[in-house]
Amino acid sequence: LGIIENEGLDGSFNYSKQLNDNWSINVLGNLTYTRNNIVENDQPTPTYPWLDQRGRKVGQRFGLIALGLFESEDEIRNGPLHPGTVRPGDIRFQDVNGDGKIDDFDRVPIGYGSIPELVYGFGFSVGYKGLTLSTLFQGVGNVDIYMSGEGVHPFSVSMSRGNLLSNITDRWTIDDPRQDVFYPRLSDGSPNGNFLQSTWWLKNGRYIRLKEVQLTYAFPKTWINRIGLSQAN
């Protein structure tokens, strides 16, 4: 038995005005917002409430909360037990249930998902006599991108597999132990939990772009008539 609740709204507007004999304007826009919610999935109640899919979206991601990167061996020893062999520069996760170790019980809902909840567009046009300049913008919101797989994670399987992208230099090293790097400490294979599903690899996918710009000119009827007469002759 599965019960899913869907809700949303959709709207658009258009405003046009002739300012005078020469100038005119037109403004338009549209917006669509959708969200679904799992009311019942006929699954047993999980050990912890944050693991329950009920009340969440269909396809909701679950993952660990990344708190940053370990800065020292002392921090590793004094914190919860992390999976694998952990070293400074590896991702430090939140012990959500407080049992002193990081495991699947610490996974919580993360992100919006790969399908935008919000889609919108707007534009305007300005006319002067026969000349019209028009634009159209398009955007999405409440969406994210999860960076995963060998295309993003270098050495995640072995030294012979995994892409090395141009931002590989933006990583934690002993000489550059920054917290705002793209990559945590890199190693051969996956001896630690750096590539576990977590908020570290979750990136905001919202955008707005200029989709179209158009400049048009409408010839006056008198010009068209003259051209037609000259062509007829």
N, CA, C and O of each residue as an XYZ file, in Angstrom:
932
protein
N       0.848     -1.189      0.000
C       0.000      0.000      0.000
C       0.882      1.237      0.000
O       1.780      1.372      0.831
N       0.622      2.126     -0.926
C       1.359      3.378     -0.972
C       0.416      4.536     -1.219
O      -0.416      4.487     -2.125
N       0.543      5.568     -0.425
C      -0.293      6.761     -0.581
C       0.631      7.958     -0.732
O       1.481      8.216      0.120
N       0.454      8.679     -1.821
C       1.272      9.857     -2.101
C       0.361     11.056     -2.295
O      -0.636     10.984     -3.013
N       0.707     12.139     -1.660
C      -0.060     13.386     -1.770
C       0.720     14.369     -2.637
O       1.906     14.606     -2.409
N       0.054     14.928     -3.618
C       0.682     15.904     -4.506
C       0.003     17.261     -4.351
O      -1.217     17.356     -4.224
N       0.812     18.288     -4.366
C       0.274     19.643     -4.302
C       1.157     20.564     -5.133
O       2.320     20.265     -5.406
N       0.583     21.674     -5.521
C       1.354     22.620     -6.309
C       0.512     23.793     -6.741
O      -0.680     23.874     -6.444
N       1.151     24.695     -7.444
C       0.433     25.849     -7.988
C       1.085     26.238     -9.295
O       2.261     25.965     -9.536
N       0.306     26.872    -10.119
C       0.782     27.296    -11.427
C       0.123     28.635    -11.745
O      -1.087     28.793    -11.577
N       0.906     29.576    -12.194
C       0.343     30.889    -12.499
C       1.155     31.617    -13.550
O       2.329     31.319    -13.765
N       0.524     32.566    -14.194
C       1.188     33.385    -15.205
C       0.546     34.762    -15.229
O      -0.591     34.944    -14.794
N       1.287     35.717    -15.740
C       0.734     37.069    -15.863
C       1.277     37.716    -17.126
O       2.333     37.342    -17.637
N       0.544     38.677    -17.607
C       0.945     39.410    -18.808
C       0.395     40.834    -18.698
O      -0.803     41.035    -18.495
N       1.268     41.795    -18.834
C       0.848     43.202    -18.741
C       1.360     43.935    -19.967
O       2.551     43.898    -20.276
N       0.446     44.604    -20.665
C       0.805     45.373    -21.858
C       0.244     46.783    -21.728
O      -0.851     46.994    -21.207
N       1.019     47.732    -22.214
C       0.543     49.114    -22.157
C       1.154     49.915    -23.307
O       2.357     49.851    -23.561
N       0.312     50.656    -23.980
C       0.750     51.599    -24.996
C       0.963     52.941    -24.313
O      -0.003     53.601    -23.932
N       2.208     53.349    -24.156
C       2.506     54.558    -23.396
C       2.125     55.821    -24.150
O       1.567     56.757    -23.577
N       2.429     55.838    -25.436
C       2.036     56.959    -26.297
C       2.061     56.470    -27.736
O       2.072     55.263    -27.976
N       2.071     57.376    -28.683
C       2.026     56.970    -30.082
C       3.263     56.185    -30.500
O       3.215     55.414    -31.458
N       4.367     56.377    -29.786
C       5.626     55.755    -30.198
C       6.059     54.584    -29.307
O       6.613     53.602    -29.802
N       5.813     54.684    -28.010
C       6.360     53.725    -27.054
C       5.300     52.747    -26.539
O       4.144     53.113    -26.325
N       5.723     51.500    -26.347
C       4.853     50.479    -25.750
C       5.716     49.515    -24.932
O       6.904     49.347    -25.209
N       5.113     48.890    -23.931
C       5.830     47.906    -23.113
C       4.954     46.673    -22.899
O       3.727     46.734    -22.963
N       5.618     45.568    -22.646
C       4.921     44.324    -22.334
C       5.777     43.537    -21.341
O       6.970     43.331    -21.569
N       5.162     43.099    -20.236
C       5.857     42.322    -19.216
C       5.082     41.020    -19.002
O       3.857     41.038    -18.887
N       5.792     39.897    -18.949
C       5.126     38.606    -18.765
C       5.947     37.722    -17.830
O       7.145     37.932    -17.637
N       5.281     36.744    -17.265
C       5.965     35.820    -16.366
C       5.113     34.593    -16.082
O       3.893     34.618    -16.246
N       5.767     33.523    -15.655
C       5.051     32.304    -15.270
C       5.821     31.603    -14.160
O       7.037     31.754    -14.040
N       5.107     30.843    -13.360
C       5.717     30.131    -12.242
C       4.952     28.843    -11.984
O       3.721     28.824    -11.971
N       5.707     27.763    -11.779
C       5.118     26.470    -11.440
C       5.843     25.910    -10.222
O       7.071     25.832    -10.200
N       5.078     25.524     -9.216
C       5.642     24.922     -8.007
C       4.918     23.612     -7.737
O       3.688     23.577     -7.687
N       5.683     22.527     -7.563
C       5.077     21.225     -7.297
C       5.842     20.525     -6.183
O       7.054     20.695     -6.046
N       5.130     19.743     -5.394
C       5.758     18.923     -4.346
C       4.867     17.727     -4.060
O       3.642     17.838     -4.012
N       5.508     16.578     -3.871
C       4.762     15.404     -3.459
C       5.204     14.989     -2.066
O       6.261     15.404     -1.590
N       4.398     14.176     -1.424
C       4.634     13.798     -0.040
C       4.162     12.361      0.172
O       3.021     12.021     -0.143
N       5.044     11.525      0.708
C       4.675     10.135      0.987
C       3.856     10.098      2.277
O       4.372     10.361      3.363
N       2.591      9.770      2.138
C       1.714      9.680      3.298
C       1.842      8.309      3.960
O       1.901      8.205      5.185
N       1.883      7.263      3.141
C       2.005      5.896      3.669
C       2.746      5.039      2.653
O       2.455      5.096      1.458
N       3.708      4.239      3.130
C       4.443      3.338      2.247
C       4.423      1.889      2.717
O       5.130      1.039      2.176
N       3.606      1.619      3.727
C       3.411      0.256      4.216
C       4.725     -0.379      4.688
O       4.928     -1.585      4.550
N       5.608      0.451      5.247
C       6.872     -0.025      5.776
C       6.859      0.072      7.302
O       6.203      0.951      7.859
N       7.581     -0.826      7.981
C       7.618     -0.736      9.444
C       8.271      0.561      9.908
O       9.113      1.132      9.215
N       7.873      1.008     11.075
C       8.436      2.240     11.625
C       9.920      2.037     11.922
O      10.267      1.105     12.648
N      10.805      2.874     11.387
C      12.240      2.680     11.583
C      12.657      2.984     13.021
O      11.887      3.514     13.822
N      13.911      2.626     13.312
C      14.452      2.806     14.662
C      14.440      4.265     15.086
O      14.153      4.578     16.241
N      14.750      5.150     14.159
C      14.793      6.579     14.451
C      13.854      7.329     13.505
O      13.721      6.946     12.343
N      13.206      8.380     13.982
C      12.207      9.082     13.157
C      12.791      9.713     11.902
O      12.099      9.820     10.890
N      14.068     10.137     11.949
C      14.635     10.782     10.763
C      14.894      9.806      9.610
O      15.205     10.228      8.496
N      14.763      8.493      9.879
C      14.919      7.496      8.820
C      13.605      7.164      8.124
O      13.600      6.445      7.125
N      12.518      7.669      8.627
C      11.195      7.364      8.079
C      10.988      8.131      6.771
O      11.197      9.343      6.719
N      10.582      7.429      5.730
C      10.302      8.060      4.442
C       8.938      8.725      4.405
O       8.681      9.576      3.553
N       8.067      8.343      5.323
C       6.754      8.981      5.375
C       6.904     10.442      5.792
O       7.651     10.771      6.714
N       6.188     11.291      5.103
C       6.336     12.721      5.318
C       7.426     13.337      4.469
O       7.645     14.547      4.526
N       8.122     12.511      3.670
C       9.186     12.980      2.789
C       8.720     12.916      1.328
O       7.669     12.356      1.018
N       9.516     13.492      0.462
C       9.223     13.457     -0.962
C       9.580     12.095     -1.548
O      10.402     11.361     -0.999
N       8.950     11.776     -2.660
C       9.321     10.576     -3.402
C      10.738     10.769     -3.936
O      11.045     11.791     -4.549
N      11.591      9.783     -3.699
C      12.970      9.896     -4.142
C      13.844     10.753     -3.246
O      14.933     11.159     -3.651
N      13.382     11.033     -2.032
C      14.187     11.831     -1.104
C      15.541     11.167     -0.848
O      15.611      9.978     -0.536
N      16.610     11.948     -0.981
C      17.939     11.433     -0.669
C      18.144     11.369      0.838
O      17.673     12.230      1.581
N      18.846     10.348      1.270
C      19.271     10.231      2.659
C      20.789     10.117      2.671
O      21.371      9.396      1.860
N      21.422     10.825      3.587
C      22.870     10.774      3.659
C      23.381     11.317      4.977
O      22.607     11.759      5.826
N      24.683     11.278      5.135
C      25.330     11.776      6.347
C      25.522     13.290      6.272
O      25.593     13.870      5.188
N      25.602     13.905      7.428
C      25.845     15.344      7.507
C      27.340     15.572      7.659
O      27.937     15.153      8.650
N      27.944     16.235      6.684
C      29.369     16.540      6.728
C      29.598     17.817      7.535
O      29.024     18.862      7.228
N      30.432     17.729      8.560
C      30.719     18.870      9.437
C      32.011     19.586      9.051
O      32.352     20.615      9.634
N      32.721     19.047      8.080
C      34.006     19.610      7.689
C      35.028     18.500      7.559
O      34.674     17.337      7.367
N      36.295     18.860      7.664
C      37.385     17.897      7.539
C      38.139     17.785      8.861
O      38.320     18.775      9.570
N      38.572     16.581      9.182
C      39.365     16.386     10.393
C      40.660     17.187     10.282
O      41.312     17.205      9.239
N      41.019     17.854     11.393
C      42.212     18.693     11.389
C      43.405     18.036     12.062
O      44.542     18.440     11.816
N      43.177     17.027     12.909
C      44.291     16.411     13.641
C      43.932     15.000     14.063
O      42.766     14.608     14.043
N      44.957     14.237     14.446
C      44.742     12.889     14.969
C      43.975     12.931     16.289
O      43.172     12.041     16.568
N      44.220     13.961     17.102
C      43.498     14.102     18.375
C      42.001     14.271     18.139
O      41.190     13.701     18.869
N      41.638     15.035     17.147
C      40.224     15.231     16.825
C      39.588     13.912     16.403
O      38.437     13.639     16.744
N      40.324     13.102     15.670
C      39.810     11.797     15.239
C      39.605     10.882     16.433
O      38.568     10.226     16.540
N      40.590     10.829     17.343
C      40.501      9.945     18.516
C      39.382     10.359     19.458
O      38.731      9.505     20.060
N      39.149     11.663     19.593
C      38.160     12.170     20.547
C      36.751     12.251     19.965
O      35.810     12.602     20.678
N      36.595     11.936     18.694
C      35.279     12.002     18.069
C      34.660     10.635     17.912
O      35.253      9.637     18.324
N      33.481     10.568     17.326
C      32.824      9.271     17.091
C      33.632      8.423     16.115
O      34.381      8.955     15.296
N      33.481      7.125     16.204
C      34.194      6.199     15.341
C      33.665      6.311     13.912
O      32.478      6.109     13.656
N      34.569      6.639     12.990
C      34.202      6.767     11.582
C      34.574      5.486     10.831
O      35.482      4.766     11.247
N      33.883      5.201      9.734
C      34.194      3.982      8.977
C      35.547      4.067      8.287
O      35.949      5.130      7.814
N      36.239      2.944      8.234
C      37.501      2.871      7.514
C      38.672      3.428      8.286
O      38.595      3.662      9.492
N      39.752      3.634      7.570
C      40.971      4.211      8.133
C      40.931      5.711      7.942
O      41.004      6.196      6.812
N      40.816      6.451      9.028
C      40.585      7.892      8.966
C      41.875      8.637      9.282
O      42.618      8.269     10.193
N      42.126      9.693      8.510
C      43.298     10.540      8.682
C      42.877     12.003      8.621
O      41.786     12.306      8.136
N      43.719     12.917      9.102
C      43.417     14.342      8.924
C      43.191     14.656      7.448
O      43.923     14.180      6.580
N      42.183     15.451      7.180
C      41.795     15.763      5.805
C      40.611     14.958      5.318
O      40.046     15.266      4.268
N      40.216     13.913      6.071
C      39.025     13.143      5.722
C      37.776     13.843      6.252
O      37.859     14.681      7.150
N      36.633     13.498      5.695
C      35.375     14.162      6.061
C      34.944     13.732      7.465
O      34.969     12.551      7.811
N      34.554     14.712      8.249
C      34.056     14.468      9.610
C      32.537     14.534      9.578
O      31.962     15.547      9.179
N      31.887     13.452      9.998
C      30.433     13.361      9.930
C      29.801     13.555     11.312
O      30.442     13.366     12.346
N      28.526     13.938     11.290
C      27.778     14.153     12.533
C      27.205     12.834     13.041
O      26.599     12.067     12.292
N      27.413     12.593     14.329
C      26.837     11.418     14.994
C      25.421     11.784     15.433
O      25.214     12.249     16.554
N      24.457     11.575     14.555
C      23.100     12.076     14.773
C      22.434     11.406     15.969
O      21.776     12.078     16.764
N      22.598     10.091     16.108
C      21.923      9.397     17.213
C      22.780      9.319     18.480
O      22.330      8.799     19.501
N      24.011      9.834     18.419
C      24.841      9.941     19.611
C      25.336      8.631     20.174
O      25.593      8.545     21.375
N      25.481      7.588     19.337
C      25.932      6.292     19.851
C      27.448      6.106     19.748
O      27.968      5.027     20.028
N      28.147      7.164     19.345
C      29.599      7.106     19.314
C      30.197      6.516     18.058
O      31.405      6.281     18.009
N      29.384      6.265     17.033
C      29.913      5.739     15.782
C      29.059      6.240     14.615
O      27.885      6.577     14.770
N      29.688      6.275     13.460
C      29.008      6.729     12.250
C      28.589      5.511     11.439
O      29.423      4.710     11.019
N      27.268      5.383     11.223
C      26.750      4.271     10.437
C      25.451      4.700      9.767
O      25.132      5.888      9.717
N      24.704      3.724      9.252
C      23.475      4.036      8.512
C      22.408      4.690      9.385
O      21.505      5.341      8.861
N      22.493      4.531     10.696
C      21.499      5.151     11.572
C      21.698      6.669     11.680
O      20.851      7.365     12.240
N      22.800      7.177     11.152
C      23.066      8.620     11.173
C      22.690      9.294      9.861
O      22.951     10.481      9.670
N      22.077      8.534      8.958
C      21.644      9.102      7.689
C      20.331      9.856      7.875
O      19.391      9.350      8.488
N      20.281     11.067      7.339
C      19.102     11.926      7.459
C      18.708     12.421      6.065
O      19.500     12.314      5.129
N      17.496     12.961      5.916
C      17.113     13.536      4.619
C      18.034     14.700      4.261
O      18.255     15.594      5.078
N      18.563     14.689      3.059
C      19.437     15.770      2.604
C      18.982     16.253      1.233
O      18.628     15.446      0.373
N      18.991     17.534      1.032
C      18.740     18.129     -0.271
C      17.296     18.100     -0.721
O      16.426     17.526     -0.068
N      17.067     18.741     -1.866
C      15.741     18.804     -2.474
C      15.480     17.627     -3.401
O      14.355     17.131     -3.475
N      16.520     17.172     -4.115
C      16.353     16.150     -5.137
C      16.748     16.690     -6.500
O      17.037     17.877     -6.652
N      16.757     15.804     -7.492
C      17.229     16.173     -8.826
C      16.148     16.773     -9.719
O      16.454     17.260    -10.807
N      14.885     16.748     -9.280
C      13.787     17.333    -10.059
C      13.402     18.663     -9.425
O      13.041     18.694     -8.249
N      13.470     19.768    -10.175
C      13.151     21.080     -9.597
C      11.707     21.147     -9.083
O      10.773     20.715     -9.758
N      11.548     21.690     -7.889
C      10.202     21.953     -7.383
C       9.671     23.274     -7.937
O       8.461     23.487     -8.017
N      10.582     24.142     -8.313
C      10.211     25.482     -8.764
C      10.765     25.714    -10.169
O      11.967     25.584    -10.399
N       9.884     26.057    -11.099
C      10.262     26.409    -12.468
C       9.591     27.737    -12.809
O       8.387     27.896    -12.610
N      10.354     28.671    -13.313
C       9.775     29.991    -13.579
C      10.425     30.630    -14.800
O      11.499     30.228    -15.246
N       9.753     31.614    -15.309
C      10.269     32.379    -16.428
C       9.655     33.766    -16.434
O       8.542     33.958    -15.944
N      10.362     34.718    -16.978
C       9.827     36.080    -17.091
C      10.560     36.793    -18.215
O      11.662     36.413    -18.611
N       9.921     37.824    -18.708
C      10.525     38.590    -19.783
C       9.804     39.904    -19.990
O       8.796     40.193    -19.345
N      10.332     40.677    -20.887
C       9.705     41.975    -21.191
C      10.054     42.352    -22.626
O      11.008     41.848    -23.219
N       9.258     43.240    -23.144
C       9.552     43.802    -24.464
C       9.256     45.298    -24.433
O       8.317     45.760    -23.785
N      10.073     46.016    -25.139
C       9.916     47.469    -25.259
C       9.850     47.801    -26.739
O      10.722     47.418    -27.520
N       8.803     48.519    -27.108
C       8.643     48.878    -28.508
C       8.734     50.383    -28.724
O       8.192     51.171    -27.948
N       9.423     50.763    -29.782
C       9.489     52.171    -30.185
C       9.220     52.249    -31.679
O      10.021     51.815    -32.507
N       8.057     52.822    -31.991
C       7.594     52.848    -33.373
C       7.576     51.413    -33.911
O       6.827     50.585    -33.393
N       8.360     51.105    -34.912
C       8.350     49.742    -35.460
C       9.427     48.840    -34.894
O       9.532     47.675    -35.280
N      10.247     49.381    -33.961
C      11.365     48.625    -33.411
C      10.977     48.017    -32.058
O      10.451     48.721    -31.195
N      11.232     46.712    -31.866
C      10.873     46.026    -30.618
C      12.053     45.204    -30.110
O      12.636     44.402    -30.838
N      12.387     45.426    -28.840
C      13.413     44.642    -28.164
C      12.721     43.763    -27.125
O      12.012     44.276    -26.259
N      12.916     42.449    -27.200
C      12.263     41.529    -26.270
C      13.287     40.575    -25.673
O      14.275     40.223    -26.317
N      13.037     40.159    -24.426
C      13.929     39.232    -23.722
C      13.093     38.165    -23.005
O      11.914     38.365    -22.713
N      13.735     37.037    -22.734
C      13.089     35.959    -21.992
C      14.111     35.300    -21.077
O      15.158     34.842    -21.534
N      13.806     35.255    -19.783
C      14.652     34.608    -18.786
C      13.967     33.339    -18.296
O      12.740     33.265    -18.243
N      14.770     32.342    -17.939
C      14.235     31.078    -17.438
C      15.069     30.634    -16.243
O      16.284     30.832    -16.220
N      14.414     30.029    -15.244
C      15.149     29.582    -14.065
C      14.445     28.441    -13.354
O      13.267     28.173    -13.587
N      15.188     27.774    -12.482
C      14.643     26.709    -11.635
C      15.170     26.910    -10.223
O      16.200     27.553    -10.024
N      14.460     26.357     -9.244
C      14.862     26.450     -7.852
C      14.458     25.198     -7.094
O      13.781     24.323     -7.634
N      14.879     25.120     -5.838
C      14.593     23.952     -4.994
C      15.024     22.670     -5.700
O      14.240     21.734     -5.853
N      16.283     22.647     -6.125
C      16.842     21.485     -6.806
C      18.329     21.427     -6.492
O      18.965     22.462     -6.290
N      18.880     20.234     -6.450
C      20.309     20.125     -6.217
C      20.922     19.035     -7.089
O      20.220     18.223     -7.691
N      22.224     19.040     -7.137
C      22.993     18.087     -7.921
C      23.883     17.300     -6.970
O      24.603     17.881     -6.158
N      23.829     15.993     -7.074
C      24.679     15.176     -6.220
C      25.864     14.684     -7.036
O      25.702     13.980     -8.033
N      27.058     15.066     -6.595
C      28.293     14.707     -7.285
C      28.717     13.306     -6.844
O      29.098     13.102     -5.691
N      28.648     12.352     -7.758
C      28.970     10.980     -7.380
C      29.515     10.218     -8.571
O      29.455     10.690     -9.706
N      30.041      9.046     -8.306
C      30.520      8.170     -9.361
C      31.965      8.429     -9.744
O      32.582      9.400     -9.305
N      32.487      7.542    -10.571
C      33.884      7.637    -10.979
C      34.160      8.868    -11.834
O      35.310      9.284    -11.973
N      33.099      9.457    -12.412
C      33.292     10.663    -13.195
C      33.689     11.860    -12.358
O      34.230     12.836    -12.879
N      33.422     11.792    -11.052
C      33.726     12.906    -10.154
C      34.758     12.526     -9.105
O      35.614     13.336     -8.749
N      34.682     11.288     -8.604
C      35.541     10.855     -7.503
C      36.803     10.169     -8.036
O      36.729      9.029     -8.494
N      37.932     10.825     -7.987
C      39.162     10.184     -8.469
C      39.639      9.095     -7.510
O      39.529      9.234     -6.292
N      40.164      8.019     -8.072
C      40.729      6.909     -7.297
C      39.709      6.240     -6.376
O      40.097      5.579     -5.413
N      38.420      6.398     -6.651
C      37.403      5.833     -5.755
C      37.380      4.312     -5.808
O      36.913      3.676     -4.864
N      37.871      3.717     -6.887
C      37.928      2.266     -7.011
C      39.376      1.793     -6.929
O      39.692      0.895     -6.148
N      40.234      2.377     -7.709
C      41.665      2.043     -7.672
C      42.410      3.157     -8.379
O      41.800      4.097     -8.888
N      43.723      3.049     -8.410
C      44.524      4.098     -9.042
C      44.282      4.175    -10.539
O      44.626      5.180    -11.163
N      43.700      3.140    -11.131
C      43.514      3.109    -12.582
C      42.138      3.598    -13.016
O      41.882      3.692    -14.216
N      41.247      3.912    -12.081
C      39.889      4.311    -12.434
C      39.498      5.564    -11.673
O      39.942      5.791    -10.548
N      38.652      6.380    -12.311
C      38.198      7.630    -11.712
C      38.802      8.824    -12.424
O      40.016      8.891    -12.618
N      37.954      9.767    -12.814
C      38.402     10.946    -13.549
C      39.259     11.864    -12.691
O      39.062     11.987    -11.482
N      40.211     12.502    -13.350
C      40.961     13.593    -12.733
C      40.562     14.868    -13.456
O      41.014     15.126    -14.572
N      39.716     15.664    -12.820
C      39.229     16.892    -13.428
C      40.198     18.036    -13.172
O      41.135     17.913    -12.383
N      39.953     19.153    -13.854
C      40.879     20.280    -13.762
C      40.937     20.886    -12.365
O      41.886     21.600    -12.040
N      39.928     20.608    -11.532
C      39.927     21.172    -10.179
C      40.567     20.229     -9.168
O      40.351     20.378     -7.966
N      41.350     19.260     -9.638
C      41.971     18.299     -8.742
C      42.935     18.987     -7.768
O      43.221     18.458     -6.693
N      43.429     20.161     -8.149
C      44.340     20.883     -7.256
C      43.603     21.523     -6.080
O      44.223     21.923     -5.094
N      42.277     21.617     -6.188
C      41.484     22.196     -5.097
C      41.134     21.084     -4.108
O      39.985     20.654     -4.015
N      42.154     20.629     -3.371
C      41.981     19.505     -2.462
C      42.769     19.744     -1.177
O      43.665     20.586     -1.121
N      42.408     18.976     -0.145
C      43.130     19.067      1.124
C      44.484     18.382      0.990
O      44.588     17.265      0.482
N      45.509     19.069      1.454
C      46.847     18.482      1.548
C      47.469     18.931      2.862
O      46.968     19.849      3.510
N      48.546     18.291      3.247
C      49.251     18.678      4.475
C      49.751     20.111      4.360
O      49.730     20.865      5.334
N      50.195     20.480      3.175
C      50.712     21.839      2.966
C      49.606     22.869      2.795
O      49.843     24.066      2.956
N      48.410     22.420      2.474
C      47.281     23.342      2.267
C      46.033     22.747      2.926
O      45.125     22.282      2.237
N      45.995     22.765      4.264
C      44.893     22.106      5.003
C      43.661     22.984      5.147
O      43.228     23.280      6.261
N      43.099     23.401      4.017
C      41.919     24.266      4.052
C      40.648     23.460      4.264
O      40.585     22.276      3.935
N      39.625     24.127      4.825
C      38.323     23.501      5.030
C      37.374     23.733      3.851
O      36.363     23.040      3.731
N      37.684     24.691      2.986
C      36.757     25.047      1.904
C      37.164     24.436      0.569
O      36.770     24.941     -0.482
N      37.946     23.356      0.590
C      38.372     22.716     -0.654
C      37.220     21.915     -1.258
O      36.253     21.582     -0.572
N      37.338     21.611     -2.544
C      36.328     20.776     -3.200
C      36.514     19.315     -2.820
O      35.543     18.624     -2.512
N      37.763     18.838     -2.841
C      38.057     17.449     -2.518
C      38.666     17.329     -1.118
O      39.524     18.130     -0.747
N      38.232     16.343     -0.347
C      38.936     16.028      0.902
C      40.263     15.329      0.562
O      40.670     15.288     -0.599
N      40.913     14.795      1.563
C      42.165     14.068      1.328
C      41.930     12.933      0.328
O      41.002     12.139      0.482
N      42.774     12.868     -0.687
C      42.651     11.827     -1.702
C      43.524     10.636     -1.339
O      44.612     10.792     -0.784
N      43.039      9.461     -1.656
C      43.769      8.233     -1.350
C      43.435      7.182     -2.398
O      42.499      7.349     -3.179
N      44.192      6.117     -2.409
C      43.984      5.020     -3.341
C      42.781      4.188     -2.893
O      42.769      3.638     -1.792
N      41.776      4.105     -3.757
C      40.577      3.350     -3.414
C      39.702      4.111     -2.440
O      39.669      5.342     -2.455
N      38.991      3.381     -1.591
C      38.076      3.991     -0.628
C      38.339      3.431      0.773
O      37.500      2.711      1.316
N      39.500      3.753      1.366
C      39.805      3.221      2.695
C      39.069      3.941      3.814
O      39.143      3.532      4.973
N      38.354      5.020      3.469
C      37.634      5.815      4.460
C      36.211      6.069      3.986
O      35.760      5.459      3.016
N      35.510      6.954      4.656
C      34.131      7.247      4.289
C      33.960      8.497      3.451
O      32.859      9.043      3.379
N      35.026      8.962      2.815
C      34.945     10.222      2.074
C      33.935     10.192      0.933
O      33.367     11.227      0.583
N      33.705      9.017      0.348
C      32.803      8.938     -0.795
C      31.431      8.383     -0.425
O      30.639      8.054     -1.308
N      31.143      8.277      0.873
C      29.796      7.923      1.295
C      28.837      9.055      0.929
O      29.245     10.211      0.817
N      27.574      8.719      0.745
C      26.596      9.750      0.394
C      26.439     10.708      1.560
O      26.053     10.311      2.660
N      26.743     11.977      1.307
C      26.706     12.972      2.371
C      26.482     14.352      1.789
O      26.482     14.537      0.572
N      26.293     15.306      2.663
C      26.070     16.684      2.238
C      27.322     17.299      1.627
O      27.236     18.342      0.979
N      28.491     16.675      1.819
C      29.721     17.232      1.247
C      29.624     17.305     -0.280
O      30.101     18.256     -0.900
N      28.995     16.277     -0.877
C      28.935     16.186     -2.337
C      27.630     16.737     -2.900
O      27.349     16.562     -4.086
N      26.835     17.396     -2.073
C      25.559     17.958     -2.508
C      25.751     19.418     -2.906
O      26.206     20.228     -2.098
N      25.406     19.754     -4.144
C      25.599     21.102     -4.663
C      24.255     21.688     -5.109
O      23.398     20.982     -5.639
N      24.095     22.974     -4.885
C      22.852     23.650     -5.262
C      22.731     23.701     -6.785
O      23.663     24.113     -7.476
N      21.575     23.281     -7.301
C      21.376     23.233     -8.743
C      20.523     24.364     -9.301
O      20.184     24.349    -10.484
N      20.172     25.342     -8.477
C      19.318     26.427     -8.994
C      20.085     27.277    -10.009
O      21.308     27.396     -9.943
N      19.345     27.858    -10.942
C      19.972     28.731    -11.922
C      18.932     29.671    -12.505
O      17.727     29.442    -12.394
N      19.414     30.711    -13.116
C      18.590     31.603    -13.927
C      19.428     31.985    -15.130
O      20.607     32.311    -14.995
N      18.827     31.945    -16.295
C      19.592     32.229    -17.500
C      18.784     33.090    -18.456
O      17.553     33.070    -18.464
N      19.510     33.836    -19.251
C      18.892     34.604    -20.320
C      18.732     33.666    -21.512
O      19.712     33.291    -22.156
N      17.508     33.298    -21.793
C      17.247     32.296    -22.830
C      17.135     32.903    -24.220
O      17.507     32.274    -25.211
N      16.621     34.123    -24.291
C      16.372     34.683    -25.626
C      16.422     36.204    -25.589
O      15.902     36.834    -24.668
N      17.055     36.782    -26.603
C      17.020     38.229    -26.856
C      16.689     38.422    -28.330
O      17.319     37.823    -29.201
N      15.720     39.242    -28.594
C      15.274     39.409    -29.980
C      15.023     40.870    -30.284
O      14.402     41.594    -29.505
N      15.523     41.285    -31.439
C      15.298     42.652    -31.914
C      14.605     42.566    -33.264
O      15.141     41.986    -34.209
N      13.421     43.141    -33.351
C      12.647     43.064    -34.590
C      12.233     44.461    -35.037
O      12.176     45.405    -34.249
N      11.950     44.553    -36.317
C      11.483     45.828    -36.862
C      10.332     45.557    -37.826
O      10.441     44.729    -38.730
N       9.244     46.262    -37.617
C       8.067     46.136    -38.478
C       8.020     47.341    -39.425
O       7.889     48.483    -38.985
N       8.126     47.073    -40.709
C       8.093     48.156    -41.673
C       6.702     48.784    -41.740
O       5.700     48.069    -41.700
N       6.632     50.079    -41.840
C       5.314     50.730    -41.973
C       4.579     50.251    -43.221
O       5.201     49.853    -44.206
N       3.264     50.293    -43.166
C       2.454     49.850    -44.302
C       2.734     50.668    -45.557
O       2.696     50.146    -46.671
N       3.015     51.961    -45.367
C       3.292     52.813    -46.532
C       4.525     52.322    -47.273
O       4.582     52.370    -48.502
N       5.536     51.838    -46.499
C       6.746     51.305    -47.130
C       6.421     50.031    -47.900
O       6.888     49.827    -49.020
N       5.606     49.176    -47.273
C       5.247     47.909    -47.911
C       4.473     48.162    -49.200
O       4.698     47.506    -50.217
N       3.559     49.125    -49.135
C       2.768     49.463    -50.320
C       3.668     49.972    -51.441
O       3.500     49.611    -52.606
N       4.632     50.822    -51.065
C       5.533     51.354    -52.086
C       6.365     50.251    -52.725
O       6.564     50.232    -53.939
N       6.847     49.335    -51.896
C       7.629     48.212    -52.408
C       6.774     47.358    -53.330
O       7.226     46.913    -54.385
N       5.516     47.132    -52.909
C       4.611     46.318    -53.715
C       4.332     46.957    -55.044
O       4.291     46.261    -56.059
N       4.133     48.297    -55.081
C       3.851     49.004    -56.303
C       5.047     48.976    -57.224
O       4.915     48.777    -58.431
N       6.230     49.180    -56.635
C       7.418     49.184    -57.468
C       7.684     47.808    -58.071
O       8.139     47.688    -59.209
N       7.384     46.754    -57.271
C       7.577     45.409    -57.783
C       6.558     45.093    -58.886
O       6.862     44.404    -59.860
N       5.312     45.631    -58.698
C       4.268     45.386    -59.697
C       4.605     46.058    -61.011
O       4.313     45.529    -62.084
N       5.233     47.250    -60.922
C       5.597     47.962    -62.138
C       6.817     47.311    -62.799
O       7.274     47.776    -63.844
